[in-house]
Amino acid sequence: MKAGAQAVVQVDAKPGDSLPARPGPDIDKARIRRVMDVMDDVNPVHIDEELVRRMGLRGLVNQGPCNLAYIINMLVAWTGNPDCVKRMQVRFHNLVVPGDRTLAGGTVTAVRDGASPEADCDVWLRLEDGTTLLAGMATVALPKQG
């Protein structure tokens, strides 16, 4: 397979199917700092431990776009298509902090066959203990069957 090419994935989705859960990366202060640099993010909740203690937070805050990306990565791995996400709406429920072990997953709620098959899915990012971090819905393009 050429570098950058995606494997062809067979997705036989039907409502009620669970999406293959995908663990998120290890979250640590160095990772958060690297993302700050890339995003030119100067919000001190990402690096100032004294500030987050005064605010009553569990720890330094992992960037929201990263948390959303963990769900997108799960959908891409499921479909095999980096352009699969057509629509997405999520709500941020809780913060992700260093040391958190996250898991992205979801459930298929509807499937539309045809020339451009799609699936609607409830999606979520949770801690290993089941605490919901993000939750919402996504519509993804499915690989054509056959």
Secondary structure, DSSP 8 states (H G I E B T S, - for coil): --TT----------TT-B---EE-----HHHHHHHHHHHT---GGGT-HHHHHHHT-SSS---HHHHHHHHHHHHHHHHS-TT-EEEEEEEE-S---TT--EEEEEEEEEEE-SSS-EEEEEEEEEETT--EEEEEEEEEE-----
